[in-house]
Amino acid sequence: MNTGHTAAQEPTAAGRAATHRDALPVFTGLAVAAPNGLGTDAFWSATRKGVGGIGPITHFDAGAYPVRVAGEIHGFDAREHIPSRLVPATDRATQLSLVTTAWALGDAELDPADFGEFDGSVVTANAVGGVEFIQRELQSLWSKGPRYVTAYMSYAWFYGVNTGQISIRHQLKGPSGVVVTGQVGGIDALAQARRRLRDGQRFVVAGGADAPVCPYGLTAGMTAGNLSTGEDPDTAYAPFDRSARGHVPGEGSAMMILEPLGAARERGARHIYGALTGYGATFDPHPATGQPPTLARAARIALDDAGLTPDDIDVVFADGAAEAAADRAEATALVELFGPRRVPVTLPKTMTGRMYGAGAATDVVSALLAIRDGEIPPTIGGGDLAGELGLDLVTGGPRPARLDHALVLARGDGGFNSAAVVSRVP
Amino acid sequence: MNFSLDGLRTILRACAGEPENGDLDGEVAAITFEDLGYDSIALLETLSRIEQEYGVAVDEAPMDELTTPQALVDYVNSRLARETAHV
């Protein structure tokens, strides 16, 4: 691969310019369930104001665990939102994905029954599987015996189950799938949705969901060594900060409806929040090789795909690992791309914790709503190194700005990098 | 011991929720599980719960014949009767 990738300096016609405008993949419905808001309106009004949802763990007694705070969704009773038939058969992540899908379809005013049964596809991201479900069944297995393990275990634990349940519930029989790429999956799912649209699908439900806040989820997460042990919810997750000590896990789901622009306009879609104009993904070389990480290259590929240059980008929704070396590497990548303090950078995930498969998908929703409202949501907590690292980090409240193009970055454990460009549709 | 339709209702609710069509408290005895919206895995779960609570081994249950609540209740009762007879 050409490491001297010069696309950012010399935009090509590979992306938007080469795409027939009617085929541009646009977002016509959005929905979020996050620790700082259950439902898009609640989430966005909290996020704009910098109201966080990280708090002491309440889903279980975390007294014996080194990790004490998380982003939990409170007040979510699956029975109020999905058929009771599905409740015993689904993990919390699946329940959240079903709820957000129904909301996103409602937001798009798109009823799958109005389309052919093979017209709609589903692509979701999930990083940890149905961990809470798995834990409960393992407890049954070892305390009572194999006959007490529920039959639903056969699928309820599986990464792909969210896509499957969404497909069944809304009768979406087009080619569907799951991406399991850790914390970048929310972006990769959108890229796969774009491929489906290019292949002729009429619409795609895409996004991500994860619910890792249970003893098994937390214990598994701790093995990566990058969960924050901070006990103060306001400071436990502090990206680009001297006190950075790892991230806080969060649970959530973000789902989006994507359609080709022409078809969306033809049906009179109520919202066209923006377009997915660029996508890039890379995988880092093993650290032992001494070669640098490749986040900047993922961003350049996405910009090139969008036919844009760094100057066109109005805001960056950054990754924000909250680990000293990774923060420095991300800042270096941003400065390399844009120059020091040349573009506003924000991390609304400081209000939710890192939601794994849902994290990057939620950032894309935030980017689209920021474009709509002309306002960059703030970063809360952390950030005292941002200036020194050459970043213009948006803190202390929302920042009004005319936004045409937003870059969303995500990294995952083990070397995943993904970047998406979302753009205003005039 | 006797297994009643109400006993089945309780177990169905607990491990498979309300039916997608109709009211579980209504006249459901002769309606197929399929029409009620319970799929095969929900039935498997139901049989497993019956086994746990009533001690009836269901490994060899003729699933394709137990298509309605009444058929399932009758099957479980026939097994219960047989086990009682063996005592």
Interface residues (C-beta under 8 A of the other chain):
Chain A: P83 S84 R85 L86 V87 P88 A89 R147 Y148 T150 A151 Y152 S154 Y155
Chain B: R13 A14 C15 A16 G17 E18 P19 E20 G37 Y38 I41 A42 L44 E45 S48 E51 Q52
